[in-house]
Amino acid sequence: MVRSSTKALAFISGVIIALFFAISQGLADPQASSVLGVWKTDGDRSAVVVQPCDDTISDQKICGNIIWTESGKRLGALILSDFLLDDDGLQDGWIHDPRSGKSYRAQLHLKDENSLEVKGCWLVFCQSQVWTRASSLSFDPADMWKKSGG
């Protein structure tokens, strides 16, 4: 009898802990589990804001614009376009090289809340980078984007 009440108490405690964890995850910053936000590119040479292509998320298309670079060049340049939101990542989008003007098929995959894998392909040749969520920038890059006319 004591053994079964101990098991029942352990089970109920486990359920309560699991519910607490699930609720706390649901109340966390929604951008923490989303590709939306500001990302530092590979090598920390630039920052890209990833957001809905238009000012609504109704069509679910996601774009990204450069909002900071070491050199201050190419601010506002469109670098990601037409990505569609889905549960496994964003598929069938485009990545644009602002230096060459060329565009490539691309995929985004959120590896964890602070790591975004960006993969661009031309024919069968692909290249990937891992971008880092820009929570540690010493300035608000969104202000730079606004100042540049974005």
C-alpha positions as CSV (number, residue, x, y, z in Angstrom):
1,M,0.0,0.0,0.0
2,V,2.8,2.4,0.9
3,R,4.7,1.5,-2.3
4,S,1.6,2.2,-4.5
5,S,1.0,5.6,-2.9
6,T,4.6,6.5,-3.4
7,K,4.4,5.6,-7.0
8,A,1.2,7.6,-7.4
9,L,2.7,10.6,-5.7
10,A,5.8,10.3,-7.9
11,F,3.6,10.1,-11.0
12,I,1.5,13.1,-10.0
13,S,4.7,15.1,-9.2
14,G,6.0,14.2,-12.6
15,V,2.8,15.4,-14.3
16,I,2.9,18.7,-12.4
17,I,6.5,19.3,-13.3
18,A,5.8,18.5,-17.0
19,L,2.8,20.8,-17.0
20,F,4.9,23.6,-15.4
21,F,7.6,23.2,-18.0
22,A,5.1,23.2,-20.9
23,I,3.4,26.3,-19.6
24,S,6.7,28.1,-19.0
25,Q,7.8,27.3,-22.5
26,G,4.5,28.6,-23.9
27,L,4.9,31.9,-22.0
28,A,8.5,32.4,-23.2
29,D,9.4,35.0,-25.8
30,P,7.6,33.8,-29.0
31,Q,10.6,35.0,-31.1
32,A,12.8,32.6,-29.2
33,S,11.3,29.7,-31.1
34,S,10.9,31.6,-34.4
35,V,13.2,32.7,-37.2
36,L,11.8,36.2,-36.8
37,G,14.2,38.7,-35.3
38,V,17.7,40.0,-35.8
39,W,20.5,37.7,-36.8
40,K,24.3,38.1,-37.0
41,T,25.6,36.5,-40.1
42,D,28.5,34.1,-40.2
43,G,31.6,36.0,-39.1
44,D,29.5,38.7,-37.5
45,R,30.1,41.0,-40.5
46,S,26.5,42.0,-40.8
47,A,23.1,41.8,-39.2
48,V,19.8,40.9,-40.9
49,V,16.3,41.5,-39.7
50,V,14.0,38.6,-40.5
51,Q,10.4,39.6,-40.6
52,P,7.1,39.3,-42.6
53,C,7.6,40.5,-46.2
54,D,4.8,42.9,-45.9
55,D,3.6,44.4,-42.6
56,T,1.3,41.5,-41.9
57,I,2.0,37.9,-41.4
58,S,-1.3,36.9,-43.2
59,D,0.5,35.5,-46.2
60,Q,3.1,33.8,-44.1
61,K,6.0,35.0,-46.3
62,I,9.2,35.9,-44.6
63,C,12.0,38.3,-45.8
64,G,15.3,39.6,-44.5
65,N,17.0,42.9,-45.0
66,I,20.5,43.9,-44.0
67,I,20.4,46.4,-41.1
68,W,24.0,46.6,-40.1
69,T,27.4,45.9,-41.7
70,E,30.9,46.5,-40.6
71,S,31.4,48.9,-43.6
72,G,28.0,50.5,-43.4
73,K,27.4,49.5,-47.0
74,R,24.3,47.8,-48.4
75,L,22.0,48.8,-45.6
76,G,18.5,47.9,-46.4
77,A,19.5,45.4,-49.1
78,L,17.0,42.5,-49.4
79,I,18.9,39.3,-48.7
80,L,16.1,36.8,-48.0
81,S,12.8,36.7,-49.7
82,D,9.6,34.7,-50.1
83,F,10.2,32.1,-47.4
84,L,7.1,30.2,-46.4
85,L,6.5,29.4,-42.7
86,D,6.1,25.8,-41.8
87,D,6.7,23.6,-38.8
88,D,10.1,22.2,-40.0
89,G,11.7,25.4,-41.1
90,L,11.2,27.8,-44.0
91,Q,11.3,26.2,-47.4
92,D,11.3,27.5,-51.0
93,G,12.7,30.9,-50.4
94,W,15.4,32.9,-52.1
95,I,18.8,34.3,-50.9
96,H,20.2,37.3,-52.7
97,D,23.8,38.2,-53.0
98,P,23.8,42.0,-52.8
99,R,27.4,42.2,-54.3
100,S,26.7,40.2,-57.4
101,G,22.9,40.8,-57.7
102,K,22.4,37.0,-58.1
103,S,19.7,35.0,-56.4
104,Y,19.7,31.4,-55.3
105,R,17.2,28.9,-54.0
106,A,17.5,28.7,-50.2
107,Q,16.3,27.0,-47.0
108,L,16.3,28.2,-43.4
109,H,16.4,25.8,-40.5
110,L,16.1,26.9,-36.9
111,K,18.7,24.7,-35.2
112,D,17.9,26.0,-31.8
113,E,16.5,29.3,-30.4
114,N,19.8,31.1,-31.1
115,S,21.1,29.4,-34.3
116,L,19.7,29.7,-37.8
117,E,21.1,27.5,-40.6
118,V,21.0,29.4,-43.9
119,K,21.5,27.2,-47.0
120,G,21.7,28.5,-50.5
121,C,21.9,26.3,-53.6
122,W,22.7,26.7,-57.3
123,L,21.8,23.6,-59.2
124,V,23.2,20.8,-57.0
125,F,25.8,22.9,-55.3
126,C,24.9,24.2,-51.9
127,Q,26.6,26.3,-49.2
128,S,25.5,26.7,-45.6
129,Q,26.1,29.2,-42.9
130,V,25.0,29.4,-39.3
131,W,23.7,32.7,-38.2
132,T,23.4,33.7,-34.5
133,R,20.5,35.5,-32.9
134,A,21.7,39.1,-32.2
135,S,20.6,39.4,-28.6
136,S,24.1,40.6,-27.7
137,L,24.4,43.6,-30.0
138,S,25.5,46.8,-28.1
139,F,23.1,48.9,-30.2
140,D,19.6,48.5,-31.6
141,P,20.0,47.6,-35.2
142,A,16.4,48.3,-35.9
143,D,17.2,52.0,-35.2
144,M,19.9,51.9,-37.9
145,W,17.4,50.3,-40.3
146,K,14.9,53.2,-39.6
147,K,17.7,55.8,-40.1
148,S,18.7,54.3,-43.4
149,G,15.1,54.8,-44.8
150,G,13.9,51.2,-44.3
